[in-house]
Amino acid sequence: MNSPSAAETVFLNFSCRKLEQMADRIGTCLDALAEDQVWQRANEHSNAVGNLVLHLAGNVRQWLISGVGQQPDLRQRDAEFAARAGQAKDDLRQVLNQTIQEAIVVLQALPAARLTELVEIQGFRLTALEAIYHVVEHFSGHTFQIILLTKAHCDAPLDFYGYLSGPHENETP
């Protein structure tokens, strides 16, 4: 059996930590928003925070849990963007956190040799490593959209970097 190298272990562990960190930041945003603000759109060409949360959960499920973890792909991508209301922010948080935890189980159990294995997701053929990297990058991008929308709604600091004024040895950059 191939045991993971230090680089593979670092990559997988860091990917898990980043997904958890970004999900926590989205949770902070959901805490700051009123229920109606979660579903407000600037216009018909924009997404609400609720849509972005559903989209992230769908993307992680399709790419990591299904594509890399070899579970059935049940994603309904169009429904993520079509939603206009319905799910309370606590429900959205639960869906996102549950999805992240399932993805982490997949990543923690992933044999090192599978990182270079080709997978097919949304018609793309790429390695499992590339799929993981894509998901973390995609998740981060939409997290920052959610942060921007939250700041626009709330006009208040979210204090994600308060640790910079004190000790931060255990923080993930």
N, C-alpha and C positions, 0 to 999 in steps of 0.2 A: 504494500500500500504506500502511495506517495504522501508523505507528510508535507504540509505547507511550508514554504520558505518564510523567512522573516518578512520579506516584501509582500508576499501574498497575505499573510496574517495582518500586517499593518494596513494594507489596502482594504481588506474586508472589515476589520474592526473600525477603521476610520469612516468607512461608508456607513456603517451602522450608527456610529456616534453622530455623524452629520445629519442623517435622517431623523434621529431622535431630537437633536438640537433644533432643527428647522420645524419639526412638529410642535415642539415646546413653544417656539416663537409664534407659530400660528395660534396655539392655545392662548398665549398672552393677548394676541390681537382679538380673538373671539371674546375673551374676558372684557376687553375694553369697549367692544361694540354693543350697541343695543340690538335686540332681535331684528328689528326692521332694517337696520343698517347692514346686516349680514347679506341681505338680498337686494340692496340698492345698487342700481347701475347708473353710471354717468350718462349713458346713451345706449341705444340698441346694438351698437358695435363693441360694447364693453362687457366685461364679465363682472359679476358681483363676487364678493368674498366667498359666499356659499358655493357658487359655481366652481371657483378655483379649488376649494377644498375637495369637492366631489371629483373634480378632474385629477387632482393629485392622488387621491385614493385609487381612482380607476387606473391611472398610469402605473403606479407602484404595483398594483395587483396584476395588471397585464404584463408588465415587463419583468418584474422580479419573481412574483409568486407563481405566475403562469409560465412566462418565457424561460426564466432561469430555473425556477423550482419545479417545472413540469406539471403544474396543476392545470385543470381545465380553465380555458379563457372564457369568462362569462361577461366581459366588459360590454357596456352599452355607452360608448363614448358620446354619442349625440345627446343622450339624456343628461349627461353632466352639464352641458352648456344650455340645454333647453329649460332646465329647472328655473322657476321664478320665485319660488318660496316653498314652504312645506316643512323643511327640516329645521328644527330649533338648533341653535348654535351648540348646545351640549350634545345633541345627536350627531352633528357634523364632527365634533371633536372626537366622539367615541368611534365613529366610522374610520376617521383618519388614524387615530392611535391604534386601533385594532389591526388595521392594514399594515401599519409600520411594524408592529410586533410580529405579525406573520412573516413579513419580509425579512426581519432580523433572524427569525428562526431559519429561514431558507439560507441566508448568507452565512450564518454560523455553522450550518451543517454542510456547506458546499465543499466538496473535495477540491483540493488545489488543482488537480488535473482538469477539472471542468471549467476553470477560468478561461482556457484557450479553446474550449469546445464551441463549435458554431451552433447558434440558436437562430430561429426565425421568429421575428416579432413585427407585427404590422407590415409584413412584406419585406422587411429588412433582414439580411443575413449578416450576423456579426457575432463576435465572441461574447461569452457570458461576461467577461471583464468589461468589454465595451458597453454592454447593456447596463451593467451596474453603474458605470461611470455616467452614462447618459441619464439614468434615473436620478442620481444625486445632483447632477448639474441642472436638470429640468426642475426638480423639487426646489432647489435653491432659487432659481429664477422666479418661479411663481410665489415662493415665500416672500421675496422682496416686493412683488406686486401687492401681496396682501398687506405687508407692512405699510407700503405707501398709501394704499386705500384706507387703512385704519388711521393713519396719521391725518389724512385729509378729512375723515369723518370726525375724529375726536379732538384734533388740535391739542394733543398732549404727548409728552415723551413716553416712549415705551421702555426705556432704560435697559436695553439689551447689553449695553457696554458699561454698566455701572461698576463692573469688576475691575475696569482699568484704573480706578482710583484706589484700589486695594490689591491684596494678594490675588493672583489668578493662576496659580500653578496647575490647577486641574481643569481649566477651561479649554475647550476646543476652539481654535481660532476660526 
